[in-house]
Amino acid sequence: MKWIYQGLLKRLLVRNEAQKQSELVQHACQALTKYRRVRYVTGKVATKDLVEIYERRSKYEWLHTKGFDVVLPALKMTKDAVVRIHGIEVTGFHCTIFTNVQTTRFFGVLETTNEK
């Protein structure tokens, strides 16, 4: 079942490449298509819980993450009670993508690097 969401996610990302987070979206697309070994996980989480968690994480200076400026407002504005999160990890790269449960609407992407 996981591969179904991965396929839907690829199509959704391609449609959203020209948006505000184009660089982060392109990195996520590359991770899903370029690498043979991609760690992909997905799940559904209550939107209010995600807002609380990621508002807190956005304040951590040691966490080298881009995209909070788009993801947090999008999560706060949605009327969806539950959101699907997609985690993608390849060597040296990790991102978390937020969509509606059906993976048809894109809210944003967070990209974390291993900078020190």
C-alpha positions in Angstrom: 0.0 0.0 0.0 2.9 2.3 0.8 4.0 2.4 -2.9 0.6 3.7 -3.9 1.1 6.8 -1.8 4.7 7.1 -3.0 3.4 7.2 -6.6 0.7 9.8 -5.8 3.3 11.8 -4.0 5.6 11.9 -7.0 2.8 13.2 -9.2 1.7 15.8 -6.7 5.3 17.1 -6.3 5.8 17.4 -10.0 2.6 19.5 -10.2 3.9 21.8 -7.4 7.5 22.3 -8.5 6.8 25.9 -9.6 5.4 26.9 -6.2 7.1 28.9 -3.4 9.1 25.9 -2.2 10.3 24.9 -5.7 13.9 24.2 -4.6 12.7 21.9 -1.7 10.1 20.2 -3.9 12.8 19.5 -6.6 15.1 18.0 -3.9 12.2 15.7 -2.8 11.4 14.7 -6.4 15.1 13.9 -7.0 15.3 11.8 -3.9 12.2 9.8 -5.0 13.3 9.2 -8.6 17.2 9.3 -8.6 18.1 7.0 -5.7 17.6 3.2 -5.7 17.6 3.1 -1.9 15.0 5.5 -0.6 13.6 5.1 2.9 9.9 6.1 2.6 7.4 6.2 5.4 3.9 7.6 5.6 1.1 8.0 8.1 -1.8 10.2 9.2 -1.6 12.6 12.0 -4.1 15.1 13.6 -3.4 18.5 12.1 -3.6 20.3 15.5 -0.9 17.9 16.8 1.4 18.6 13.8 1.0 22.4 14.3 2.0 22.1 17.9 5.0 19.8 17.2 6.3 21.8 14.3 5.8 25.2 15.9 8.1 24.0 18.7 10.6 22.5 16.3 10.8 25.7 14.2 12.3 27.4 17.2 15.2 25.0 17.5 18.3 26.7 16.2 20.3 23.5 16.1 17.8 21.9 13.8 18.9 22.8 10.3 15.5 22.7 8.6 14.0 24.8 5.8 10.3 25.2 5.0 8.6 26.1 8.2 7.6 29.5 6.7 5.3 27.7 4.3 4.3 24.5 6.1 3.1 26.1 9.4 0.7 28.6 7.8 -0.6 26.0 5.4 -1.4 23.6 8.3 -3.0 26.3 10.3 -5.2 27.4 7.4 -6.4 23.9 6.4 -9.8 22.7 7.5 -8.6 19.1 7.3 -8.6 17.5 10.8 -6.1 14.9 9.7 -3.1 15.3 7.4 -0.8 12.7 5.8 2.9 13.1 6.3 5.5 11.5 4.0 9.0 10.9 5.2 11.8 10.5 2.6 15.4 9.7 3.5 18.4 9.1 1.4 22.1 9.5 2.3 22.6 13.0 3.7 19.0 14.1 2.9 15.7 14.0 4.8 12.4 15.7 4.1 8.9 15.6 5.4 6.1 16.3 3.0 2.6 17.3 4.2 -0.5 16.5 2.1 -4.1 15.9 2.6 -5.0 12.3 3.6 -5.7 11.3 -0.1 -2.4 12.8 -1.2 -4.1 15.1 -3.7 -3.4 18.5 -2.0 0.1 19.7 -1.2 0.7 21.8 2.0 4.5 22.0 2.0 7.8 20.3 2.6 10.4 20.5 5.3 14.0 19.7 4.4 16.6 18.8 7.1 20.3 18.8 6.4 23.2 17.4 8.5 24.9 20.8 8.8 26.9 21.5 11.9 
